Amino acid sequence: MLNPLSVQINSERLWTSLEALGQIGADEQGGITRLSLTDEEMTGRQFVMSLMADAGLEVRQDEAGNLIGVLAGEDPDAAVIATGSHIDTVIQGGRFDGALGVLAGIEVLRTIKEQGIRHARSLEIICFTDEEGVRFGAGYLGSRAMSGGWDNRWLELKDANGISLKRAMENADVNPDNAALASRTRQSIQAYVELHIEQGRVLEALGTSVGIATAIYGHCWLEVTVRGRADHAGTTPMKLRQDPLTATAAQLLAIEQIAVEHGGVATIGTLKLAPGAINVIPGEVVYSVDLRHEEAEKLLQMEIAIREALTGIAEEKGLSLSIIATDSAPPVRSSQMIMDTLAESCRINEFPEHYMVCGAGHDAVAMNELTEIGLILVRSRDGISHHPLEWSSPEDCEAGANVLLHALIKLSI
């Protein structure tokens, strides 16, 4: 009889699938752009469904567009064990973010089926809809829908080309009116374990392939609009100007300082000027703020302090200000039971047990509202992510997938 402890995934098959998916949405600079529900991502979804079918899984798409592959267990009434991630990317992103979790999950279930490993609980691999939030400004859409957090107001969000989420879902043959029906009960999923690249430099500095996340940063996204008066650059004296950009400069420095003081992180990812001419004083500045912290109370305190600071600077300059919260998710703690299982899996694979806080958001954040969660992190070269140079070695991807394999075997018994 096969000893489950000796089972390993097919690393060559996993790497081949990563390379193949990495060609979908690729550009000449080496980046990958598969924004959610675009033609490129839909092609990627077809590829994922074909892999699920080839692995012998039952394949379906739920009401929110999440792709689900199921490996049936011996007890059809038992709550399932789930793994997964996403294949949508940022603009000119890398080939591993999200994709590793989806493709490794398929490979793990395929291995369990091929090796005839018995498991009472059914196993699911889920490819979630729109984790990144890049196209419409709100993320975790599929995992939020599954965990009961769907908001119909998202349907009116529009991308840079004026296409609404509602229209994009319709174009992808996903009925937007039924998205909330993707919600599942706590009794239906026993645990969710996600495999993801670290997107940071901690594991590389430690010289180890795999880490176990104890918590995931929560986030708050803000859209800030500062309005002044557009004037001629040559004929308007400095003392008569109502320049929103100079105020914005002061605001950005204040945001940085507040993040440091609260032990969190803050990022200004986008900044737009209007009218945007070299010889015109801007009349309006719009920028985004991405706030993150591992503690919910400190994340809220950081947001409040930033709102107060930005308001004070705008009032001092005689400018109008608008701050809109476009998205948020609370910090989450990993399940102790799942962390213990992951630690055991690391020992089986002869990897050191390293515990760390995850600074990037993942679908596990939303799934925490539905079930116990765990997160395996895989080393990223130079900590680079959301970039064409994003890279995790074949050996590290294999290591993470084997930790996932033995964790799912243990959880599904």
Residue, then its C-alpha position, 0 to 999 in steps of 0.5 A: m500500500l502506498n505511504p502518503l508521506s512519500v508522495q510528491i507532486n510532478s514538478e515538471r508538469l507543474w512548471t509546464s503549466l506555469e509556463a503555458l499560462g504565462q504566455i496568455g496575456a504576455d507582452e514583449q517586455g516580459g510582463i503579463t496583463r490579464l485584467s479580470l474578465t478581459d479576453e486575455e483572462m477568459t482565455g486563461r480561464q479556458f486553460v484552467m478548466s482544461l487542466m481541471a478536466d485533464a486532472g479528472l476533476e468535476v468542473r463547474q463555474d459558480e454564479a460569481g464566475n469562480l471556477i471550481g474543480v472537485l475531487a470527490g471524497e468518500d463521505p459526500d456529506a462532509a464539509v470540503i477542504a478547499t484550496g485556490s487563488h486567482i489568475d487575473t493580474v495587475i498591468q504588466g504583472g508576473r507569471f506567479d502571482g495567483a497563478l501558482g496557487v491555482l495551478a499547484g492546487i490542480e497539480v496537488l489534486r491530480t497527484i492525490k487522484e493518480q496515487g489513489i490516496r483515500h480521503a473522506r472529505s472532498l477536495e476543491i480547487i477554486c480559481f476566483t474571479d477578480e482578486e486584484g481589483v485593478r480593473f474596477g477598483a474593488g478586489y476579492l470579488g469572487s471570494r467575497a461572493m462565495s463568503g457571503g459578502w457580495d455587494n450589488r453596488w460593485l456592478e456600477l464600477k467602471d474600468a478605464n474604458g468606461i466598461s462597467l463590472k456588470r457589462a464585463m460579467e455579461n460579456a463573460d457569460v456570468n449573470p451579474d444578477n445572480a452573483a450573490l447566489a455563489s454564497r456558501t455556508r460555513q457548514s460546507i467548507q471545513a478549511y481553506v488553504e492557499l499557496h501564494i508567492e511571498q511578494g517580499r524578501v523575508l524568505e530570501a533573506l532567511g535562505t528558505s523556500v517556504g513560510i507559514a503565514t500567521a496573519i494577513y495585513g488588512h487594507c483600506w483603499l482611498e481615492v483622494t481628490v484635491r481641487g483648486r483652480a487651473d490658471h496660466a503658468g506664466t501670468t498667475p503670481m505664486k501668492l495668488r495660486q490655488d494649486p492642488l498639486t503643491a498641497t498634494a505634495a504635503q499630503l503625501l509626506a504626511i501620509e508617509q509619516i503617519a504610516v511609519e508612526h502607526g507601524g503600517v504601510a501606505t502607498i500612493g499607486t496612482l496620481k492624475l493631474a487635470p488638465g495636464a499641460i506643461n504651461v497650466i497650473p493644475g486645477e485638480v489632482v486625484y490620487s489613490v492611497d493603499l493602507r495596510h496593517e496587521e491589526a484592525e484597530k491600528l489600521l482604523q487609527m491610521e485611516i482616521a489620522i490620514r483623513e484629518a491630516l489631508t483635510g487640514i492641509a487642504e483647508e490651510k491652502g483654501l482647497s476643496l477635498s474629497i476622500i472616498a473609501t473604495d475598498s477595504a478588508p480587515p486583517v485576518r489571523s490564520s487558523q492554529m489548527i491549519m498552521d499546525t498542519l502546515a508545520e507538520s507538512c514542512r517537517i515531512n518535506e524536511f523544510p524548516e518551519h518559519y512563521m511570518v506575517c503576510g503583507a499582501g492581500h489574498d483571497a484567503v482574507a475573504m474566505n476567512e469570513l466563511t471558514e478557517i484559513g491557512l496560507i503557505l508562502v513561497r520565496s520570491r527572488d529579490g522580493i519582486s512582484h507585480h512586475p515582469l521580473e517576478w520570479s520563483s524558481p521551479e524548486d521553490c514552486e515544487a516545495g510549496a506545492n508539496v507542502l500544500l499536498h501533504a497539508l490537504i491529505k492530512l486535512s481531508i482524512 
